[in-house]
Structures are given as C-alpha cells and as structure tokens.
Amino acid sequence: MYLNIINRGFYLFFVSMALTLACGTDELATPKSKSDAQPINKKDAGAKQTDKSQATGGKEDSTEASDEEGGAETDATGGANASTGKAGSDAPSANGGSKADTPKTSTSCTSNRQCSGSTPVCDTSTSKCVGCLINNDCSDAVMRTCDKKSHVCIECSTDSECAAPNPYCNTQTGRCVQCQGDTNCVGSSSGSFCFVPTGTCVQCVNTSDCPDAATRVCSGTTHTCVQCSKNADCSSNAPYCSPKTNQCVACLANTNCAADQYCDINTNKCVAKCTSNANCSLLTPLCDTTSGSCVQCLDNSNCSALMGTPACSPTKHTCAQCASNVDCSAKAPYCSPSSGTCVECAEDGYTKCNGTCIKTVDDVNNCGGCGIACGEGQTCSNGQCHCNDPSLTACGTNCVDVLTNMFNCGFCYYICAGLCFNGICLRAR
C-alpha cells in the first residue's frame, strides 16, 4: 500500500513538471511584453530578436535588449539612432535593416527676396531663381517681353512687338531685326541680301553676290563688295591689300619698295626718292633729303599757319599739337612722340590716375584708363582686357565662351533666349 502511494506521488510529480514546462514554453513563444520575455536559451532568444529586427526594418529604441542578449543595435541596421536622431549606415545590415533615406537638398528660393542679378524672380513651381515669369518682370526698355519657356527677358516673340527700322521678330533669338530673308531686303538702301546672324540687309553675304570684277570679293567684316580682303586677293601689279580701303595697292611701307624708292603714304605707290621739293606733290610738298621722301613738314615754321597743329613732329614729319615738351602747358606738360599731342605723363602709354602716372596699356587695375579693372583670369594688353584662356572672350570683367554662353552668344552682351550653339542662337519654338 505504501508502495502504491509512493508510486502515485512520483507519477503526479512528473505530470506536474510536464505541465509546468509546457506552460513555460508557451509563454516564451508568445511574450506579453518585453519584461515578460525570459529566454532560457540565449542563442534562441537572439534569433527571435533578429526576426523582430527584420520585421520592423531594424528600428529599435534605446530600451531594447543589449547585444549580449541578442538585441540588434540600431545604427548597424540602418535605422534612425534614437539618441542622436541621425540616420544609420547607407548599407543595409545583415540583420535586415533598411537603407537610410538620402537627405533632401535645400531649395534655391521661396520668394523674390532670395533672388538677384540677372535672375531676380523666384519661380515657386521649381524653387529656382529666373529672369522673369511675366512681361511685367522685364523692366528693360528693349528687353520687355518674358519668354515663357526660358524665363528670360527678350525683345520680342512676334512681329507685332517690333517696329521700323527692325520690323521683324527673329523668334530664334527673340530680337527685332531688319530682315529674316532676302525678300525683306528688296528696295533696301543698305543691300539686297539678308545676313541672318545679325538680321541686317547687306550688300553681300558670299563672294558670289559680288559680280563686278573690280569689287569681286565680299568682305567678311563689312559685308560689302570690295577689291580685296587679304593680300592673296591682289595681283602682282598691286600685291598688297590696304586694310583701310580694301583696295590693292603697290605698297604699305617703304620696305615694300625698291632701295631707290619710298612708299608715298598718300597714294600707296612706290616713288623715286626725292632730291628736292620739285619732286614732291601738294599734300607732301617738302623733300626730306635724309630719307628721300616727300613730307608735310620739316620744322615748326611749315605748320605755323595751321590751327591746332602748329608744331612739326620730328619723327613723322607731320603737323601736330606738339613737337617737344616746350610746346605743352602745365596741365599736360609732356609731348607724346607717337601721337604728337600734349599728355600728363612723360612716357607713352602712361596716364595720370589720382596724381600718379600709371601705364594703362598693361595695368590690370587701370586698363586703358583710370579705374578700369580687368576681371579674374584676365590680363591687360594694349589698353584692353584679354582672357588668359585664348578660347574665351572678355565681356567686361567676365571671360565667357561666346560659342555657348546664352548671355553672350556670338559676341558680348547678345542674350540668347534659347540654346547658343557655335555662336548662333537657336531658340526653341
């Protein structure tokens, strides 16, 4: 009997233990809260934490279980760090954390107050500063129309916005022009052909437009029919092309003539050196026996009757304002040998700026005149600012590529309300 009781006791004990273990496992499998979870096996619990991290995208607050207990550290999973508020690593973690979002860039503008210069208006639809949105944004007397596509102020969008002498609107450039084709130049006094890049009526565009044998070349600069534009256009009888007249001449300098001749600058002909005034003409009546050339004057007495040029230049032998410093006043006490005029500074190329003589022909802060400064990347040469990069053009203090720059397309300050391609403005229709 006692033995049966003992056996029953052991049986109830084992049943009770089995029930306890079964209930405890269920609780671990479905914990009611974080504090209820009491994992028996840390490895198993760690696996459950990993599963939780994958389900939530790796976002855990600072109260989660530590790494020692299998908890996932927030930064390692790419989630937001609860203590710093900063995003985690860009790379997704092995625990299933999601990639951190790329931060958005700040907008360019939200109001006109944030815009200035050539783009004074805020386009709130794109958050970008632009030149204009409506015509009223264009205050310039000429560029008074707003191009709705490029948001740049242009001169016109239709012919109705233009008037004589430029009655046509070039819709590619947004500028009023004299012509857009040769038919617009019929009866024009300036020429029968339209030079489309500038929209002007000219005498010629190509050499084929110049049928006259005496003026068979079309000048690329003046677009007029001329005798020559370079020496190659001239014959052996008159082999030099005068840059002043575009005429073929026999000489431009004494070196173009034989040893016993000189070049008469009035006729551009090689003539025999003079031995007396009898060999000279009315415009150059005096013979300079030293050089054998006929000149305007040999001394001041030859110019005394001429108003404004009473002195004879000792180098050019032409009548000028001064021949030496004694011919000048205190205001401009020096005589420039190159120009024959009275100047403030002793040497040619110098100008007095704030009481100091400065070589304005090559001074970057006073280029060509006092206070005229060259921009960054520019040098001053012969009184003009030039870009250090030969592929760029100096437009004011800026160096720009006139082949592609929309605000200086083809040449300085020509605004292109579209695409500037090879110096030609192509405006989208």
Contacts in CASP RR format, 6 or more apart in sequence:
PFRMAT RR
TARGET T0000
AUTHOR 0000-0000-0000
METHOD contacts of the structure
MODEL  1
MYLNIINRGFYLFFVSMALTLACGTDELATPKSKSDAQPINKKDAGAKQT
DKSQATGGKEDSTEASDEEGGAETDATGGANASTGKAGSDAPSANGGSKA
DTPKTSTSCTSNRQCSGSTPVCDTSTSKCVGCLINNDCSDAVMRTCDKKS
HVCIECSTDSECAAPNPYCNTQTGRCVQCQGDTNCVGSSSGSFCFVPTGT
CVQCVNTSDCPDAATRVCSGTTHTCVQCSKNADCSSNAPYCSPKTNQCVA
CLANTNCAADQYCDINTNKCVAKCTSNANCSLLTPLCDTTSGSCVQCLDN
SNCSALMGTPACSPTKHTCAQCASNVDCSAKAPYCSPSSGTCVECAEDGY
TKCNGTCIKTVDDVNNCGGCGIACGEGQTCSNGQCHCNDPSLTACGTNCV
DVLTNMFNCGFCYYICAGLCFNGICLRAR
27 36 0 8 1.000
28 37 0 8 1.000
28 38 0 8 1.000
28 39 0 8 1.000
28 40 0 8 1.000
31 37 0 8 1.000
34 63 0 8 1.000
34 64 0 8 1.000
34 65 0 8 1.000
37 45 0 8 1.000
39 45 0 8 1.000
39 46 0 8 1.000
39 48 0 8 1.000
39 69 0 8 1.000
42 69 0 8 1.000
42 70 0 8 1.000
45 69 0 8 1.000
45 70 0 8 1.000
46 69 0 8 1.000
46 70 0 8 1.000
46 71 0 8 1.000
49 64 0 8 1.000
49 65 0 8 1.000
49 69 0 8 1.000
49 70 0 8 1.000
49 71 0 8 1.000
49 72 0 8 1.000
50 70 0 8 1.000
50 71 0 8 1.000
50 72 0 8 1.000
50 95 0 8 1.000
52 72 0 8 1.000
53 60 0 8 1.000
53 71 0 8 1.000
53 72 0 8 1.000
53 77 0 8 1.000
53 95 0 8 1.000
53 96 0 8 1.000
53 97 0 8 1.000
54 95 0 8 1.000
54 96 0 8 1.000
54 97 0 8 1.000
57 77 0 8 1.000
57 79 0 8 1.000
57 96 0 8 1.000
57 97 0 8 1.000
57 98 0 8 1.000
58 72 0 8 1.000
58 74 0 8 1.000
58 77 0 8 1.000
58 78 0 8 1.000
58 79 0 8 1.000
58 93 0 8 1.000
58 95 0 8 1.000
58 96 0 8 1.000
58 97 0 8 1.000
58 98 0 8 1.000
59 74 0 8 1.000
59 77 0 8 1.000
59 79 0 8 1.000
59 80 0 8 1.000
60 71 0 8 1.000
60 72 0 8 1.000
60 73 0 8 1.000
60 74 0 8 1.000
60 77 0 8 1.000
60 82 0 8 1.000
61 74 0 8 1.000
61 82 0 8 1.000
62 82 0 8 1.000
62 83 0 8 1.000
64 71 0 8 1.000
64 72 0 8 1.000
64 74 0 8 1.000
65 71 0 8 1.000
67 73 0 8 1.000
72 93 0 8 1.000
72 95 0 8 1.000
74 80 0 8 1.000
74 81 0 8 1.000
74 82 0 8 1.000
74 88 0 8 1.000
75 81 0 8 1.000
75 88 0 8 1.000
75 89 0 8 1.000
76 89 0 8 1.000
76 93 0 8 1.000
76 95 0 8 1.000
77 88 0 8 1.000
77 93 0 8 1.000
77 95 0 8 1.000
77 96 0 8 1.000
77 97 0 8 1.000
77 98 0 8 1.000
78 87 0 8 1.000
78 88 0 8 1.000
78 89 0 8 1.000
78 90 0 8 1.000
78 91 0 8 1.000
78 92 0 8 1.000
78 93 0 8 1.000
78 97 0 8 1.000
78 98 0 8 1.000
78 99 0 8 1.000
78 100 0 8 1.000
79 87 0 8 1.000
79 88 0 8 1.000
79 97 0 8 1.000
79 98 0 8 1.000
79 100 0 8 1.000
80 86 0 8 1.000
80 87 0 8 1.000
80 88 0 8 1.000
80 100 0 8 1.000
81 87 0 8 1.000
81 88 0 8 1.000
87 100 0 8 1.000
87 101 0 8 1.000
87 103 0 8 1.000
88 100 0 8 1.000
89 100 0 8 1.000
90 99 0 8 1.000
90 100 0 8 1.000
91 99 0 8 1.000
92 98 0 8 1.000
92 99 0 8 1.000
107 127 0 8 1.000
108 114 0 8 1.000
108 127 0 8 1.000
108 128 0 8 1.000
108 129 0 8 1.000
109 115 0 8 1.000
109 122 0 8 1.000
109 124 0 8 1.000
109 127 0 8 1.000
109 128 0 8 1.000
109 129 0 8 1.000
110 122 0 8 1.000
110 124 0 8 1.000
110 127 0 8 1.000
111 122 0 8 1.000
111 124 0 8 1.000
112 120 0 8 1.000
112 121 0 8 1.000
112 122 0 8 1.000
114 122 0 8 1.000
114 129 0 8 1.000
115 121 0 8 1.000
115 122 0 8 1.000
115 129 0 8 1.000
115 130 0 8 1.000
116 129 0 8 1.000
118 131 0 8 1.000
118 407 0 8 1.000
119 128 0 8 1.000
119 129 0 8 1.000
119 130 0 8 1.000
119 131 0 8 1.000
120 129 0 8 1.000
120 131 0 8 1.000
120 137 0 8 1.000
121 129 0 8 1.000
121 130 0 8 1.000
121 131 0 8 1.000
121 132 0 8 1.000
121 133 0 8 1.000
121 137 0 8 1.000
121 151 0 8 1.000
122 128 0 8 1.000
122 129 0 8 1.000
122 130 0 8 1.000
123 129 0 8 1.000
123 130 0 8 1.000
123 133 0 8 1.000
123 151 0 8 1.000
130 151 0 8 1.000
130 152 0 8 1.000
131 137 0 8 1.000
131 146 0 8 1.000
131 151 0 8 1.000
131 152 0 8 1.000
131 153 0 8 1.000
132 138 0 8 1.000
132 146 0 8 1.000
132 147 0 8 1.000
132 151 0 8 1.000
132 152 0 8 1.000
132 153 0 8 1.000
133 146 0 8 1.000
133 151 0 8 1.000
134 146 0 8 1.000
135 144 0 8 1.000
135 145 0 8 1.000
135 146 0 8 1.000
137 146 0 8 1.000
137 153 0 8 1.000
138 144 0 8 1.000
138 145 0 8 1.000
138 146 0 8 1.000
138 153 0 8 1.000
140 153 0 8 1.000
142 155 0 8 1.000
143 153 0 8 1.000
143 154 0 8 1.000
143 155 0 8 1.000
143 415 0 8 1.000
144 153 0 8 1.000
144 155 0 8 1.000
145 153 0 8 1.000
145 154 0 8 1.000
145 155 0 8 1.000
145 156 0 8 1.000
145 157 0 8 1.000
145 161 0 8 1.000
145 174 0 8 1.000
146 152 0 8 1.000
146 153 0 8 1.000
146 154 0 8 1.000
147 153 0 8 1.000
147 154 0 8 1.000
147 157 0 8 1.000
147 174 0 8 1.000
147 417 0 8 1.000
147 418 0 8 1.000
147 427 0 8 1.000
149 418 0 8 1.000
149 428 0 8 1.000
150 417 0 8 1.000
150 418 0 8 1.000
150 427 0 8 1.000
150 428 0 8 1.000
152 406 0 8 1.000
152 415 0 8 1.000
152 417 0 8 1.000
152 418 0 8 1.000
153 415 0 8 1.000
154 173 0 8 1.000
154 174 0 8 1.000
154 175 0 8 1.000
154 415 0 8 1.000
154 417 0 8 1.000
155 161 0 8 1.000
155 162 0 8 1.000
155 169 0 8 1.000
155 174 0 8 1.000
155 175 0 8 1.000
155 176 0 8 1.000
156 162 0 8 1.000
156 169 0 8 1.000
156 174 0 8 1.000
156 175 0 8 1.000
156 176 0 8 1.000
157 169 0 8 1.000
157 171 0 8 1.000
157 174 0 8 1.000
158 169 0 8 1.000
158 171 0 8 1.000
159 167 0 8 1.000
159 168 0 8 1.000
159 169 0 8 1.000
161 169 0 8 1.000
161 176 0 8 1.000
162 168 0 8 1.000
162 169 0 8 1.000
162 176 0 8 1.000
162 177 0 8 1.000
163 176 0 8 1.000
165 178 0 8 1.000
166 176 0 8 1.000
166 177 0 8 1.000
166 178 0 8 1.000
167 176 0 8 1.000
167 178 0 8 1.000
168 176 0 8 1.000
168 177 0 8 1.000
168 178 0 8 1.000
168 179 0 8 1.000
168 180 0 8 1.000
168 184 0 8 1.000
169 175 0 8 1.000
169 176 0 8 1.000
169 177 0 8 1.000
170 176 0 8 1.000
170 177 0 8 1.000
170 180 0 8 1.000
170 199 0 8 1.000
171 427 0 8 1.000
171 429 0 8 1.000
172 418 0 8 1.000
172 425 0 8 1.000
172 426 0 8 1.000
172 427 0 8 1.000
173 409 0 8 1.000
173 414 0 8 1.000
173 416 0 8 1.000
173 417 0 8 1.000
173 425 0 8 1.000
173 427 0 8 1.000
174 417 0 8 1.000
174 425 0 8 1.000
174 427 0 8 1.000
177 198 0 8 1.000
177 199 0 8 1.000
177 200 0 8 1.000
178 184 0 8 1.000
178 185 0 8 1.000
178 188 0 8 1.000
178 190 0 8 1.000
178 194 0 8 1.000
178 199 0 8 1.000
178 200 0 8 1.000
178 201 0 8 1.000
179 185 0 8 1.000
179 188 0 8 1.000
179 194 0 8 1.000
179 199 0 8 1.000
179 200 0 8 1.000
179 201 0 8 1.000
180 194 0 8 1.000
180 196 0 8 1.000
180 199 0 8 1.000
181 194 0 8 1.000
181 196 0 8 1.000
182 192 0 8 1.000
182 193 0 8 1.000
182 194 0 8 1.000
184 194 0 8 1.000
184 201 0 8 1.000
185 191 0 8 1.000
185 192 0 8 1.000
185 193 0 8 1.000
185 194 0 8 1.000
185 201 0 8 1.000
186 192 0 8 1.000
188 201 0 8 1.000
190 200 0 8 1.000
190 201 0 8 1.000
190 202 0 8 1.000
190 203 0 8 1.000
191 201 0 8 1.000
191 202 0 8 1.000
191 203 0 8 1.000
192 201 0 8 1.000
192 203 0 8 1.000
193 201 0 8 1.000
193 202 0 8 1.000
193 203 0 8 1.000
193 204 0 8 1.000
193 205 0 8 1.000
193 209 0 8 1.000
193 223 0 8 1.000
194 200 0 8 1.000
194 201 0 8 1.000
194 202 0 8 1.000
194 205 0 8 1.000
195 201 0 8 1.000
195 202 0 8 1.000
195 205 0 8 1.000
195 223 0 8 1.000
197 424 0 8 1.000
202 223 0 8 1.000
202 224 0 8 1.000
203 209 0 8 1.000
203 210 0 8 1.000
203 218 0 8 1.000
203 223 0 8 1.000
203 224 0 8 1.000
203 225 0 8 1.000
204 210 0 8 1.000
204 218 0 8 1.000
204 219 0 8 1.000
204 223 0 8 1.000
204 224 0 8 1.000
204 225 0 8 1.000
205 218 0 8 1.000
205 223 0 8 1.000
206 218 0 8 1.000
207 216 0 8 1.000
207 217 0 8 1.000
207 218 0 8 1.000
209 218 0 8 1.000
209 225 0 8 1.000
210 216 0 8 1.000
210 217 0 8 1.000
210 218 0 8 1.000
210 225 0 8 1.000
212 225 0 8 1.000
214 227 0 8 1.000
215 225 0 8 1.000
215 226 0 8 1.000
215 227 0 8 1.000
216 225 0 8 1.000
216 227 0 8 1.000
217 225 0 8 1.000
217 226 0 8 1.000
217 227 0 8 1.000
217 228 0 8 1.000
217 229 0 8 1.000
217 233 0 8 1.000
217 246 0 8 1.000
218 224 0 8 1.000
218 225 0 8 1.000
218 226 0 8 1.000
219 225 0 8 1.000
219 226 0 8 1.000
219 229 0 8 1.000
219 246 0 8 1.000
220 229 0 8 1.000
221 229 0 8 1.000
222 246 0 8 1.000
226 246 0 8 1.000
226 247 0 8 1.000
227 233 0 8 1.000
227 234 0 8 1.000
227 241 0 8 1.000
227 246 0 8 1.000
227 247 0 8 1.000
227 248 0 8 1.000
228 234 0 8 1.000
228 241 0 8 1.000
228 246 0 8 1.000
228 247 0 8 1.000
228 248 0 8 1.000
229 241 0 8 1.000
229 246 0 8 1.000
230 241 0 8 1.000
231 239 0 8 1.000
231 240 0 8 1.000
231 241 0 8 1.000
233 241 0 8 1.000
233 248 0 8 1.000
234 240 0 8 1.000
234 241 0 8 1.000
234 248 0 8 1.000
235 248 0 8 1.000
237 250 0 8 1.000
238 247 0 8 1.000
238 248 0 8 1.000
238 249 0 8 1.000
238 250 0 8 1.000
239 248 0 8 1.000
239 250 0 8 1.000
240 248 0 8 1.000
240 249 0 8 1.000
240 250 0 8 1.000
240 251 0 8 1.000
240 252 0 8 1.000
240 256 0 8 1.000
240 268 0 8 1.000
241 247 0 8 1.000
241 248 0 8 1.000
241 249 0 8 1.000
242 248 0 8 1.000
242 249 0 8 1.000
242 252 0 8 1.000
242 268 0 8 1.000
247 268 0 8 1.000
249 268 0 8 1.000
249 269 0 8 1.000
250 256 0 8 1.000
250 257 0 8 1.000
250 263 0 8 1.000
250 268 0 8 1.000
250 269 0 8 1.000
250 270 0 8 1.000
251 257 0 8 1.000
251 263 0 8 1.000
251 268 0 8 1.000
251 269 0 8 1.000
251 270 0 8 1.000
252 263 0 8 1.000
252 268 0 8 1.000
253 263 0 8 1.000
254 261 0 8 1.000
254 262 0 8 1.000
254 263 0 8 1.000
254 293 0 8 1.000
256 263 0 8 1.000
256 270 0 8 1.000
257 263 0 8 1.000
257 270 0 8 1.000
258 270 0 8 1.000
260 272 0 8 1.000
260 273 0 8 1.000
261 270 0 8 1.000
261 271 0 8 1.000
261 272 0 8 1.000
261 273 0 8 1.000
262 270 0 8 1.000
262 271 0 8 1.000
262 273 0 8 1.000
262 291 0 8 1.000
262 292 0 8 1.000
262 293 0 8 1.000
263 269 0 8 1.000
263 270 0 8 1.000
263 271 0 8 1.000
264 270 0 8 1.000
264 271 0 8 1.000
264 284 0 8 1.000
264 293 0 8 1.000
264 294 0 8 1.000
266 281 0 8 1.000
266 283 0 8 1.000
266 284 0 8 1.000
271 294 0 8 1.000
272 279 0 8 1.000
273 291 0 8 1.000
273 292 0 8 1.000
273 293 0 8 1.000
274 280 0 8 1.000
274 287 0 8 1.000
274 288 0 8 1.000
274 289 0 8 1.000
274 292 0 8 1.000
274 293 0 8 1.000
274 294 0 8 1.000
275 287 0 8 1.000
275 289 0 8 1.000
275 292 0 8 1.000
276 287 0 8 1.000
277 285 0 8 1.000
277 286 0 8 1.000
277 287 0 8 1.000
279 287 0 8 1.000
279 294 0 8 1.000
280 286 0 8 1.000
280 287 0 8 1.000
280 294 0 8 1.000
281 294 0 8 1.000
283 296 0 8 1.000
284 293 0 8 1.000
284 294 0 8 1.000
284 295 0 8 1.000
284 296 0 8 1.000
285 294 0 8 1.000
285 296 0 8 1.000
286 294 0 8 1.000
286 295 0 8 1.000
286 296 0 8 1.000
286 297 0 8 1.000
286 298 0 8 1.000
286 302 0 8 1.000
286 317 0 8 1.000
287 293 0 8 1.000
287 294 0 8 1.000
287 295 0 8 1.000
288 294 0 8 1.000
288 295 0 8 1.000
288 298 0 8 1.000
288 317 0 8 1.000
295 317 0 8 1.000
295 318 0 8 1.000
296 302 0 8 1.000
296 303 0 8 1.000
296 312 0 8 1.000
296 317 0 8 1.000
296 318 0 8 1.000
296 319 0 8 1.000
297 303 0 8 1.000
297 312 0 8 1.000
297 313 0 8 1.000
297 317 0 8 1.000
297 318 0 8 1.000
297 319 0 8 1.000
298 312 0 8 1.000
298 317 0 8 1.000
299 312 0 8 1.000
300 310 0 8 1.000
300 311 0 8 1.000
300 312 0 8 1.000
300 323 0 8 1.000
302 312 0 8 1.000
302 319 0 8 1.000
303 309 0 8 1.000
303 310 0 8 1.000
303 311 0 8 1.000
303 312 0 8 1.000
303 319 0 8 1.000
303 320 0 8 1.000
304 310 0 8 1.000
306 319 0 8 1.000
308 321 0 8 1.000
309 319 0 8 1.000
309 320 0 8 1.000
309 321 0 8 1.000
310 319 0 8 1.000
310 321 0 8 1.000
310 327 0 8 1.000
311 319 0 8 1.000
311 320 0 8 1.000
311 321 0 8 1.000
311 322 0 8 1.000
311 323 0 8 1.000
311 324 0 8 1.000
311 327 0 8 1.000
311 340 0 8 1.000
312 318 0 8 1.000
312 319 0 8 1.000
312 320 0 8 1.000
312 323 0 8 1.000
313 319 0 8 1.000
313 320 0 8 1.000
313 323 0 8 1.000
313 337 0 8 1.000
313 340 0 8 1.000
314 323 0 8 1.000
314 324 0 8 1.000
314 337 0 8 1.000
315 337 0 8 1.000
320 339 0 8 1.000
320 340 0 8 1.000
320 341 0 8 1.000
321 327 0 8 1.000
321 335 0 8 1.000
321 340 0 8 1.000
321 341 0 8 1.000
321 342 0 8 1.000
322 328 0 8 1.000
322 335 0 8 1.000
322 336 0 8 1.000
322 340 0 8 1.000
322 341 0 8 1.000
322 342 0 8 1.000
323 335 0 8 1.000
323 340 0 8 1.000
324 335 0 8 1.000
325 333 0 8 1.000
325 334 0 8 1.000
325 335 0 8 1.000
327 335 0 8 1.000
327 342 0 8 1.000
328 334 0 8 1.000
328 335 0 8 1.000
328 342 0 8 1.000
329 342 0 8 1.000
331 344 0 8 1.000
332 342 0 8 1.000
332 343 0 8 1.000
332 344 0 8 1.000
333 342 0 8 1.000
333 344 0 8 1.000
334 342 0 8 1.000
334 343 0 8 1.000
334 344 0 8 1.000
334 345 0 8 1.000
334 346 0 8 1.000
335 341 0 8 1.000
335 342 0 8 1.000
335 343 0 8 1.000
336 342 0 8 1.000
336 343 0 8 1.000
336 348 0 8 1.000
337 348 0 8 1.000
338 348 0 8 1.000
339 348 0 8 1.000
343 350 0 8 1.000
343 351 0 8 1.000
344 351 0 8 1.000
344 352 0 8 1.000
344 357 0 8 1.000
345 351 0 8 1.000
345 352 0 8 1.000
345 357 0 8 1.000
346 357 0 8 1.000
347 357 0 8 1.000
347 359 0 8 1.000
349 359 0 8 1.000
349 360 0 8 1.000
349 361 0 8 1.000
350 357 0 8 1.000
350 358 0 8 1.000
350 359 0 8 1.000
350 360 0 8 1.000
351 357 0 8 1.000
351 358 0 8 1.000
351 360 0 8 1.000
351 366 0 8 1.000
351 368 0 8 1.000
351 369 0 8 1.000
351 370 0 8 1.000
352 358 0 8 1.000
352 370 0 8 1.000
353 360 0 8 1.000
353 366 0 8 1.000
353 369 0 8 1.000
353 370 0 8 1.000
353 371 0 8 1.000
354 370 0 8 1.000
358 366 0 8 1.000
358 370 0 8 1.000
360 366 0 8 1.000
360 367 0 8 1.000
360 368 0 8 1.000
360 369 0 8 1.000
360 370 0 8 1.000
360 372 0 8 1.000
360 380 0 8 1.000
360 383 0 8 1.000
361 368 0 8 1.000
361 380 0 8 1.000
361 381 0 8 1.000
361 382 0 8 1.000
361 383 0 8 1.000
362 379 0 8 1.000
362 380 0 8 1.000
362 381 0 8 1.000
362 382 0 8 1.000
362 383 0 8 1.000
363 380 0 8 1.000
364 373 0 8 1.000
364 374 0 8 1.000
364 375 0 8 1.000
364 378 0 8 1.000
364 379 0 8 1.000
364 380 0 8 1.000
364 385 0 8 1.000
365 371 0 8 1.000
365 373 0 8 1.000
365 374 0 8 1.000
366 372 0 8 1.000
366 373 0 8 1.000
367 373 0 8 1.000
367 374 0 8 1.000
367 380 0 8 1.000
367 383 0 8 1.000
367 384 0 8 1.000
367 385 0 8 1.000
368 380 0 8 1.000
368 383 0 8 1.000
368 384 0 8 1.000
369 383 0 8 1.000
372 385 0 8 1.000
373 397 0 8 1.000
374 380 0 8 1.000
374 385 0 8 1.000
374 394 0 8 1.000
374 397 0 8 1.000
375 385 0 8 1.000
375 396 0 8 1.000
375 397 0 8 1.000
375 398 0 8 1.000
375 399 0 8 1.000
376 397 0 8 1.000
377 387 0 8 1.000
377 388 0 8 1.000
377 389 0 8 1.000
377 399 0 8 1.000
378 385 0 8 1.000
378 386 0 8 1.000
378 387 0 8 1.000
378 388 0 8 1.000
378 394 0 8 1.000
378 397 0 8 1.000
378 399 0 8 1.000
379 385 0 8 1.000
379 386 0 8 1.000
379 388 0 8 1.000
380 386 0 8 1.000
384 394 0 8 1.000
385 394 0 8 1.000
385 396 0 8 1.000
385 397 0 8 1.000
386 394 0 8 1.000
387 393 0 8 1.000
387 394 0 8 1.000
387 399 0 8 1.000
388 399 0 8 1.000
389 399 0 8 1.000
391 401 0 8 1.000
392 399 0 8 1.000
392 400 0 8 1.000
392 401 0 8 1.000
393 399 0 8 1.000
393 400 0 8 1.000
393 401 0 8 1.000
393 402 0 8 1.000
393 408 0 8 1.000
393 411 0 8 1.000
393 412 0 8 1.000
395 402 0 8 1.000
395 408 0 8 1.000
395 412 0 8 1.000
395 413 0 8 1.000
396 412 0 8 1.000
400 407 0 8 1.000
400 408 0 8 1.000
400 412 0 8 1.000
402 408 0 8 1.000
402 409 0 8 1.000
402 410 0 8 1.000
402 411 0 8 1.000
402 412 0 8 1.000
402 423 0 8 1.000
403 410 0 8 1.000
403 420 0 8 1.000
403 421 0 8 1.000
403 422 0 8 1.000
403 423 0 8 1.000
404 420 0 8 1.000
404 421 0 8 1.000
404 423 0 8 1.000
405 420 0 8 1.000
406 415 0 8 1.000
406 416 0 8 1.000
406 417 0 8 1.000
406 418 0 8 1.000
406 419 0 8 1.000
406 420 0 8 1.000
406 425 0 8 1.000
407 413 0 8 1.000
407 415 0 8 1.000
407 416 0 8 1.000
408 414 0 8 1.000
409 415 0 8 1.000
409 416 0 8 1.000
409 420 0 8 1.000
409 423 0 8 1.000
409 424 0 8 1.000
409 425 0 8 1.000
410 420 0 8 1.000
410 423 0 8 1.000
410 424 0 8 1.000
410 425 0 8 1.000
414 425 0 8 1.000
416 425 0 8 1.000
416 426 0 8 1.000
416 427 0 8 1.000
417 425 0 8 1.000
417 427 0 8 1.000
418 425 0 8 1.000
418 426 0 8 1.000
418 427 0 8 1.000
418 428 0 8 1.000
419 425 0 8 1.000
419 426 0 8 1.000
419 427 0 8 1.000
419 428 0 8 1.000
420 426 0 8 1.000
END
